[in-house]
Amino acid sequence: MLELRHLRLAYGATQVVDQLSLHLKPGEIGCLLGPSGCGKTTVLRAIAGFEPVLAGEILLAGEVVSRHAFQRPPEQRRVGMVFQDYALFPHLNIADNIGFGLRKTASGPRAQRIEQLLERVGLAGAGNKFPHEASGGQQQRVALARALAPEPQLLLLDEPFSNLDVDLRERLSLEVREIIKDAGITAVLVTHDQHEAFAVADCIGIMHQGRIQQWDTPYNLYHRPCNRFVADFVGQGVFLAGVVLNPREVQIELGQLTGSIPTECGAGCARCARACRVSVLLRPDDVVHDDASPIQAEVVAKAFRGAEFLYTLRLPSGQRLLSLVPSHHNHAIGEKIGIKLDVDHVVVFRDGI
């Protein structure tokens, strides 16, 4: 449904996006996730037809809609867009906002479509309200319903939850995914919040300096990051120094780990098949509290998260790591606790890579 081929975008002489490629199948939800200034919103605007393409191509349903010196107008792309500030018309009620893109549709089918969408987004009976009478979450639903009204082939969402509080953002992100999936529409979400990305998207592209570092499922981004930037950006964790023992084992301060060692540090590289110095990623869920363990670590910070504490621990070497511990284990700062490793996915990067 959507394909970007070696896309390059620029503002004047400043290149913003370079050699960016991705594809989405019909009905898939993709996400461009990254820090501010990485180019993700520029890509979204180019897909919508608001930004020209310096090189590469954008295809919708197999047809080229953008390439160098060619740009199909936004209104001819069958693309719906939900903006960061919702961009609702304050002088129109909710029903008329939703039906704004259906002005050329006969009144009967138009009213039927509006009622259908009000029901779909959980606002049945609220059509006569005005935007200022609706909460932030309701306004977001209205903006989504308005974008869905003309039955676009592609839906674009630009930081749609950024104006909402954290609890509402988390709940609505799940609801928005359900609404989009129920409508059967392909969608692209842009956000800097990985919790939103994980809740909504099927595939996520981690962006950095105008390039996609990894296009993958949320699970693989967390457990199988392709480079240190992705590993640092997604989730929490720390890197511990390690030494490769063989193509399947690496030694760290806490013991030996068995897993897939990077190719450049494995049997295929005689120069560093053994004793190659690496960095090993440990996530908070890799470090388990165990009173019986001989390995002791000092609690240097703690964050209460309801069901769990996130402890920052200091090893005898001075190296710090994180551990998620059930909150009935309430240890004081300065106290030493037993820990052990429970690592299902060994994530290793050669130093300097």
ZAZA-316965 format. One line per field, with one value per residue (C-alpha): x negated, z, y negated; residue in three letters; residue number from 0. Coordinates in nm, 4 decimals. Layout:
BEGIN
X = (X, ...)
Z = (Z, ...)
Y = (Y, ...)
code = (ALA, ...)
pos = (NUM, ...)
//
This chain:
BEGIN
X = (0.0000, -0.2867, -0.6436, -0.9280, -1.2301, -1.5652, -1.3934, -1.5941, -1.4381, -1.5896, -1.5058, -1.7084, -2.0705, -2.0127, -1.9525, -1.6992, -1.6364, -1.8791, -1.8230, -1.5161, -1.3229, -1.0269, -0.7071, -0.3709, -0.1225, 0.2516, 0.3922, 0.0534, -0.0293, -0.3831, -0.5608, -0.8558, -1.0083, -1.2993, -1.4227, -1.3314, -1.5038, -1.5602, -1.3371, -1.0328, -0.7705, -0.9310, -0.8831, -0.5173, -0.4641, -0.6264, -0.3938, -0.0977, -0.2240, -0.3207, -0.6970, -0.8803, -1.1140, -1.4792, -1.5438, -1.3773, -1.0090, -0.6899, -0.4334, -0.0739, 0.1058, -0.1660, -0.1426, -0.4184, -0.2836, -0.6180, -0.9588, -1.2038, -1.0217, -0.6855, -0.4347, -0.0710, 0.1374, 0.2384, 0.6110, 0.5542, 0.3746, 0.6662, 0.4623, 0.6167, 0.4161, 0.4485, 0.2442, 0.0649, 0.3046, 0.6090, 0.6876, 1.0627, 1.2844, 1.4070, 1.7184, 1.8412, 1.9952, 1.8437, 2.0694, 1.9889, 1.6176, 1.6322, 1.8317, 1.6119, 1.4490, 1.7885, 1.9315, 1.9915, 2.1701, 2.5516, 2.7037, 2.8474, 2.5288, 2.3282, 2.5358, 2.5199, 2.1407, 2.1061, 2.3237, 2.1262, 1.7975, 1.9323, 2.0238, 1.6872, 1.4848, 1.7089, 1.8825, 2.2356, 2.4810, 2.2085, 2.2420, 2.4061, 2.1247, 1.8574, 1.4843, 1.4348, 1.6982, 1.5052, 1.2103, 0.8658, 0.9257, 1.2621, 1.1089, 0.8465, 1.1213, 1.3054, 0.9876, 0.9428, 1.3056, 1.2735, 0.9621, 1.1411, 1.4635, 1.3638, 1.2363, 0.8701, 0.6368, 0.3694, 0.3937, 0.1120, 0.0868, -0.1584, -0.2306, 0.1455, 0.1180, -0.1382, 0.1210, 0.2696, 0.1692, -0.0244, 0.2608, 0.5008, 0.2269, 0.1655, 0.5340, 0.6160, 0.3205, 0.4635, 0.8110, 0.6786, 0.5057, 0.8328, 1.0249, 0.7705, 0.7607, 1.1403, 1.1489, 0.8933, 0.6825, 0.3059, 0.1543, -0.1731, -0.2312, -0.5074, -0.6135, -0.9106, -0.7394, -0.8268, -0.5345, -0.2937, -0.4823, -0.4769, -0.1052, 0.0080, -0.2319, -0.2936, -0.6318, -0.8536, -1.1400, -1.3938, -1.5180, -1.8463, -1.9996, -1.7612, -1.7997, -1.6089, -1.8454, -1.6159, -1.2688, -1.1268, -0.8644, -0.8554, -0.9709, -1.2805, -1.3703, -1.3776, -1.5386, -1.7415, -1.8581, -2.0839, -2.3185, -2.3990, -2.1810, -1.8714, -1.9711, -2.0131, -1.6979, -1.4552, -1.3759, -1.6184, -1.9433, -2.3156, -2.6223, -2.8721, -3.2209, -3.2675, -3.5208, -3.4292, -3.5241, -3.4036, -3.1370, -2.8616, -2.9869, -3.0880, -3.2302, -3.1095, -3.1586, -2.8476, -2.9474, -2.9236, -2.6392, -2.5518, -2.3970, -2.4595, -2.7865, -2.8203, -2.9614, -3.2652, -3.3464, -3.2673, -3.4229, -3.4089, -3.6689, -4.0031, -4.1359, -3.8846, -3.7324, -3.8571, -3.9350, -3.7459, -3.6327, -3.2618, -2.9776, -2.6889, -2.3438, -2.1568, -1.7909, -1.6265, -1.4306, -1.7579, -1.8677, -1.6660, -1.6558, -1.7687, -1.8467, -2.0350, -2.2728, -2.6388, -2.6515, -2.5786, -2.4991, -2.4381, -2.1137, -2.2085, -1.8678, -1.5108, -1.1938, -0.8570, -0.6340, -0.3423, -0.3875, -0.7649, -1.0687, -1.3259, -1.6507, -1.9794, -2.2486, -2.6253, -2.8495, -3.1804, -3.3658, -3.1625, -2.9620, -2.5920, -2.2979, -1.9186, -1.6844, -1.3047, -1.2020, -0.8503, -0.7561, -0.7122, -1.0945, -1.1411, -1.5157, -1.6811, -1.9390, -2.2819, -2.1557, -2.3164, -2.0937, -2.1552, -2.1072, -2.1365, -2.1057, -1.8122, -1.9044, -1.7061, -1.8460, -2.2192, -2.2791, -2.6480, -2.8256, -3.1961, -3.3634, -3.4075, -3.1236)
Z = (0.0000, 0.0810, -0.0454, -0.0055, -0.2273, -0.1442, -0.0398, -0.0052, 0.1346, 0.2022, 0.3184, 0.0909, 0.1079, 0.4274, 0.3690, 0.6195, 0.4979, 0.3066, 0.1302, 0.3345, 0.2265, 0.3790, 0.2793, 0.4402, 0.3356, 0.3233, 0.6758, 0.8473, 1.0907, 1.0660, 1.2852, 1.2446, 1.5896, 1.6828, 1.8645, 1.7606, 1.4432, 1.2971, 0.9928, 1.0775, 1.0392, 0.7129, 0.5778, 0.6833, 0.5102, 0.1937, 0.1947, 0.2300, -0.0613, 0.1382, 0.0736, -0.2589, -0.3089, -0.3914, -0.4989, -0.4737, -0.5004, -0.2967, -0.4157, -0.2977, -0.4010, -0.6627, -0.8217, -0.8002, -0.6296, -0.5676, -0.7289, -0.8274, -1.0248, -0.9906, -0.7081, -0.7156, -0.5183, -0.1637, -0.2462, -0.5183, -0.2954, -0.0868, 0.2267, 0.5618, 0.8227, 1.1984, 1.3080, 1.6372, 1.7433, 1.5880, 1.3744, 1.4431, 1.3218, 1.6355, 1.4624, 1.3529, 1.5830, 1.6133, 1.3478, 1.0956, 1.1716, 1.0959, 0.7800, 0.6500, 0.3881, 0.2748, 0.1559, -0.1959, -0.0633, -0.0612, 0.2737, 0.3537, 0.3033, 0.4613, 0.7820, 0.7899, 0.7568, 1.0348, 1.2704, 1.1848, 1.2690, 1.5907, 1.6995, 1.5929, 1.7930, 2.1001, 2.0640, 1.9725, 2.0645, 2.0908, 1.7373, 1.8438, 2.0832, 1.9777, 2.0031, 2.3052, 2.4914, 2.4369, 2.6367, 2.4828, 2.4341, 2.2682, 2.0367, 1.9343, 1.8466, 1.6441, 1.4482, 1.3818, 1.2702, 1.0374, 0.8768, 0.8313, 0.6908, 0.3185, 0.3440, 0.2644, 0.1460, 0.3877, 0.7271, 0.8606, 1.2287, 1.3379, 1.7137, 1.7768, 2.1534, 2.2480, 2.3958, 2.6296, 2.9808, 3.0247, 3.1447, 2.8732, 2.6107, 2.6951, 2.6924, 2.3735, 2.1835, 2.2292, 2.1311, 1.8207, 1.7091, 1.7492, 1.5497, 1.2652, 1.2534, 1.2588, 0.9620, 0.7768, 0.6827, 0.6362, 0.8644, 0.9481, 1.2925, 1.3769, 1.7404, 1.9730, 2.2416, 2.2219, 2.4456, 2.1885, 1.9063, 2.0776, 2.1598, 1.8092, 1.5422, 1.3761, 1.2389, 1.3644, 1.1987, 1.4407, 1.2804, 1.3446, 1.1394, 0.8495, 0.8136, 0.9361, 1.1593, 1.1904, 1.0491, 1.2575, 1.5016, 1.8504, 1.9953, 1.7753, 1.8324, 2.2063, 2.2104, 1.8860, 1.8216, 1.5165, 1.6572, 1.9723, 1.8815, 1.8604, 2.1786, 2.3652, 2.2263, 2.2811, 2.6388, 2.9267, 2.9929, 3.0522, 2.8723, 3.0596, 2.9333, 2.8057, 2.6415, 2.3742, 2.4763, 2.1590, 1.8903, 2.1423, 2.4784, 2.6281, 2.9746, 3.1805, 3.5426, 3.6448, 3.4712, 3.1302, 2.8848, 2.5959, 2.2796, 1.9309, 1.9253, 1.6466, 1.3198, 1.3411, 1.6792, 1.5953, 1.4127, 1.0809, 1.2027, 1.2884, 1.4138, 1.6975, 1.7378, 2.0972, 2.3477, 2.1391, 2.3716, 2.3458, 2.5156, 2.6443, 2.6872, 3.0044, 3.0363, 3.3787, 3.3272, 3.2695, 3.6307, 3.8847, 4.2602, 4.4433, 4.8158, 4.7790, 4.5118, 4.6050, 4.3697, 4.5714, 4.4418, 4.6307, 4.5873, 4.4859, 4.3586, 4.3378, 4.1549, 4.2729, 3.9858, 4.1689, 4.1104, 4.0783, 4.1867, 3.9290, 4.1232, 4.0147, 4.1479, 4.1843, 4.1339, 4.3221, 4.0176, 4.0364, 3.7234, 3.7545, 3.6197, 3.6427, 3.7863, 3.7973, 4.1307, 4.2659, 4.4936, 4.8069, 4.8048, 4.9423, 4.9945, 5.1333, 4.9444, 5.0535, 5.1188, 4.9357, 4.7644, 4.5873, 4.2108, 3.9270, 3.5504, 3.3509, 2.9945, 2.7057, 2.4378, 2.4502, 2.2822, 2.2103, 2.0150, 1.9401, 2.0994, 1.8476, 1.6234)
Y = (0.0000, -0.2355, -0.2156, -0.4631, -0.3996, -0.5640, -0.8847, -1.2065, -1.5230, -1.8642, -2.2143, -2.4381, -2.3257, -2.1258, -1.7558, -1.6202, -1.2639, -1.0422, -0.7069, -0.6189, -0.3090, -0.1240, 0.0524, 0.1256, 0.3899, 0.3094, 0.2884, 0.2559, -0.0231, -0.1571, -0.4074, -0.6414, -0.6743, -0.8956, -1.2046, -1.5578, -1.6711, -1.3232, -1.3922, -1.1796, -1.4550, -1.5662, -1.2129, -1.2194, -1.5552, -1.4213, -1.1187, -1.3559, -1.5650, -1.8746, -1.8454, -1.7901, -1.4952, -1.5593, -1.1988, -0.8592, -0.7747, -0.7517, -0.4959, -0.4548, -0.1355, -0.0769, -0.4242, -0.6844, -0.9963, -1.1720, -1.1746, -1.4457, -1.7186, -1.5372, -1.5672, -1.4588, -1.7143, -1.6108, -1.6137, -1.3526, -1.1000, -0.9659, -1.0293, -1.1258, -1.3148, -1.3663, -1.6660, -1.7194, -1.9985, -1.8197, -2.1326, -2.1133, -2.3966, -2.5798, -2.7218, -2.3760, -2.1190, -1.7710, -1.6180, -1.8918, -1.8619, -1.4902, -1.5511, -1.8314, -1.6091, -1.4790, -1.8122, -1.6751, -1.3663, -1.3600, -1.4583, -1.1130, -0.9082, -1.1902, -1.1851, -0.8055, -0.8075, -1.0671, -0.8620, -0.5490, -0.7214, -0.8766, -0.5249, -0.3831, -0.6368, -0.6144, -0.9522, -0.8446, -1.1209, -1.3897, -1.5261, -1.8539, -1.9494, -2.1964, -2.1218, -2.3509, -2.1476, -1.8244, -1.6925, -1.6498, -1.2790, -1.3436, -1.6044, -1.3517, -1.1019, -1.3680, -1.4429, -1.0707, -1.0315, -1.3334, -1.1807, -0.8467, -0.9974, -1.0081, -0.6472, -0.7207, -0.4462, -0.5718, -0.7435, -0.9636, -1.0584, -1.3293, -1.3051, -1.2602, -1.2026, -1.4681, -1.7080, -1.4472, -1.3456, -1.0229, -0.7991, -0.9159, -0.8867, -0.5223, -0.4290, -0.6193, -0.4787, -0.1285, -0.2502, -0.4272, -0.1069, 0.0813, -0.1832, -0.1807, 0.1980, 0.2134, -0.0265, 0.1892, -0.1143, -0.1306, -0.3939, -0.5683, -0.7177, -0.9646, -0.9959, -1.0388, -0.8277, -0.4590, -0.3575, -0.5037, -0.3368, 0.0037, -0.0264, -0.1265, 0.0012, 0.3369, 0.2228, -0.0574, -0.2419, -0.3893, -0.7127, -0.8916, -1.1729, -1.1273, -0.7513, -0.4480, -0.2529, 0.0492, 0.1276, 0.4107, 0.5346, 0.3802, 0.7154, 0.7321, 0.3680, 0.4324, 0.7772, 0.7733, 0.4156, 0.3908, 0.1244, -0.0693, -0.3666, -0.1460, 0.0381, -0.2912, -0.4521, -0.1634, -0.0684, -0.0994, 0.0759, 0.0463, 0.1795, 0.3938, 0.4657, 0.8201, 1.0495, 1.3057, 1.6602, 1.8338, 1.7833, 1.8609, 1.7313, 1.3989, 1.3271, 1.0288, 0.9295, 1.1241, 1.4475, 1.6154, 1.5590, 1.7867, 1.6468, 1.5123, 1.3195, 1.0564, 1.1922, 0.9686, 1.1266, 1.4877, 1.7783, 1.5931, 1.3435, 1.5026, 1.1696, 1.1514, 1.4976, 1.4935, 1.2200, 0.9633, 0.6835, 0.6132, 0.4282, 0.6414, 0.4893, 0.5783, 0.4763, 0.4280, 0.7511, 0.9408, 0.8766, 1.0763, 1.0238, 1.3407, 1.3418, 1.6717, 1.5430, 1.4916, 1.1914, 0.8776, 0.5295, 0.2063, 0.0120, -0.3429, -0.4643, -0.3389, -0.4384, -0.3085, -0.1941, -0.0384, 0.3327, 0.2953, 0.0986, -0.0020, 0.0272, -0.1248, 0.1071, 0.0742, 0.3757, 0.4222, 0.2828, -0.0385, 0.0484, -0.0343, 0.1647, 0.1611, 0.4217, 0.4533, 0.6060, 0.6789, 0.3904, 0.6051, 0.6192, 0.2662, 0.2232, -0.0883, -0.2902, -0.1686, 0.1849, 0.4767, 0.7313, 1.0615, 1.0699, 1.3199, 1.3008, 1.4350, 1.3358, 1.4830, 1.2498, 1.1775, 0.8399, 0.7794, 0.5060, 0.4976, 0.1962, -0.0809, 0.0444)
code = (MET, LEU, GLU, LEU, ARG, HIS, LEU, ARG, LEU, ALA, TYR, GLY, ALA, THR, GLN, VAL, VAL, ASP, GLN, LEU, SER, LEU, HIS, LEU, LYS, PRO, GLY, GLU, ILE, GLY, CYS, LEU, LEU, GLY, PRO, SER, GLY, CYS, GLY, LYS, THR, THR, VAL, LEU, ARG, ALA, ILE, ALA, GLY, PHE, GLU, PRO, VAL, LEU, ALA, GLY, GLU, ILE, LEU, LEU, ALA, GLY, GLU, VAL, VAL, SER, ARG, HIS, ALA, PHE, GLN, ARG, PRO, PRO, GLU, GLN, ARG, ARG, VAL, GLY, MET, VAL, PHE, GLN, ASP, TYR, ALA, LEU, PHE, PRO, HIS, LEU, ASN, ILE, ALA, ASP, ASN, ILE, GLY, PHE, GLY, LEU, ARG, LYS, THR, ALA, SER, GLY, PRO, ARG, ALA, GLN, ARG, ILE, GLU, GLN, LEU, LEU, GLU, ARG, VAL, GLY, LEU, ALA, GLY, ALA, GLY, ASN, LYS, PHE, PRO, HIS, GLU, ALA, SER, GLY, GLY, GLN, GLN, GLN, ARG, VAL, ALA, LEU, ALA, ARG, ALA, LEU, ALA, PRO, GLU, PRO, GLN, LEU, LEU, LEU, LEU, ASP, GLU, PRO, PHE, SER, ASN, LEU, ASP, VAL, ASP, LEU, ARG, GLU, ARG, LEU, SER, LEU, GLU, VAL, ARG, GLU, ILE, ILE, LYS, ASP, ALA, GLY, ILE, THR, ALA, VAL, LEU, VAL, THR, HIS, ASP, GLN, HIS, GLU, ALA, PHE, ALA, VAL, ALA, ASP, CYS, ILE, GLY, ILE, MET, HIS, GLN, GLY, ARG, ILE, GLN, GLN, TRP, ASP, THR, PRO, TYR, ASN, LEU, TYR, HIS, ARG, PRO, CYS, ASN, ARG, PHE, VAL, ALA, ASP, PHE, VAL, GLY, GLN, GLY, VAL, PHE, LEU, ALA, GLY, VAL, VAL, LEU, ASN, PRO, ARG, GLU, VAL, GLN, ILE, GLU, LEU, GLY, GLN, LEU, THR, GLY, SER, ILE, PRO, THR, GLU, CYS, GLY, ALA, GLY, CYS, ALA, ARG, CYS, ALA, ARG, ALA, CYS, ARG, VAL, SER, VAL, LEU, LEU, ARG, PRO, ASP, ASP, VAL, VAL, HIS, ASP, ASP, ALA, SER, PRO, ILE, GLN, ALA, GLU, VAL, VAL, ALA, LYS, ALA, PHE, ARG, GLY, ALA, GLU, PHE, LEU, TYR, THR, LEU, ARG, LEU, PRO, SER, GLY, GLN, ARG, LEU, LEU, SER, LEU, VAL, PRO, SER, HIS, HIS, ASN, HIS, ALA, ILE, GLY, GLU, LYS, ILE, GLY, ILE, LYS, LEU, ASP, VAL, ASP, HIS, VAL, VAL, VAL, PHE, ARG, ASP, GLY, ILE)
pos = (0, 1, 2, 3, 4, 5, 6, 7, 8, 9, 10, 11, 12, 13, 14, 15, 16, 17, 18, 19, 20, 21, 22, 23, 24, 25, 26, 27, 28, 29, 30, 31, 32, 33, 34, 35, 36, 37, 38, 39, 40, 41, 42, 43, 44, 45, 46, 47, 48, 49, 50, 51, 52, 53, 54, 55, 56, 57, 58, 59, 60, 61, 62, 63, 64, 65, 66, 67, 68, 69, 70, 71, 72, 73, 74, 75, 76, 77, 78, 79, 80, 81, 82, 83, 84, 85, 86, 87, 88, 89, 90, 91, 92, 93, 94, 95, 96, 97, 98, 99, 100, 101, 102, 103, 104, 105, 106, 107, 108, 109, 110, 111, 112, 113, 114, 115, 116, 117, 118, 119, 120, 121, 122, 123, 124, 125, 126, 127, 128, 129, 130, 131, 132, 133, 134, 135, 136, 137, 138, 139, 140, 141, 142, 143, 144, 145, 146, 147, 148, 149, 150, 151, 152, 153, 154, 155, 156, 157, 158, 159, 160, 161, 162, 163, 164, 165, 166, 167, 168, 169, 170, 171, 172, 173, 174, 175, 176, 177, 178, 179, 180, 181, 182, 183, 184, 185, 186, 187, 188, 189, 190, 191, 192, 193, 194, 195, 196, 197, 198, 199, 200, 201, 202, 203, 204, 205, 206, 207, 208, 209, 210, 211, 212, 213, 214, 215, 216, 217, 218, 219, 220, 221, 222, 223, 224, 225, 226, 227, 228, 229, 230, 231, 232, 233, 234, 235, 236, 237, 238, 239, 240, 241, 242, 243, 244, 245, 246, 247, 248, 249, 250, 251, 252, 253, 254, 255, 256, 257, 258, 259, 260, 261, 262, 263, 264, 265, 266, 267, 268, 269, 270, 271, 272, 273, 274, 275, 276, 277, 278, 279, 280, 281, 282, 283, 284, 285, 286, 287, 288, 289, 290, 291, 292, 293, 294, 295, 296, 297, 298, 299, 300, 301, 302, 303, 304, 305, 306, 307, 308, 309, 310, 311, 312, 313, 314, 315, 316, 317, 318, 319, 320, 321, 322, 323, 324, 325, 326, 327, 328, 329, 330, 331, 332, 333, 334, 335, 336, 337, 338, 339, 340, 341, 342, 343, 344, 345, 346, 347, 348, 349, 350, 351, 352)
//
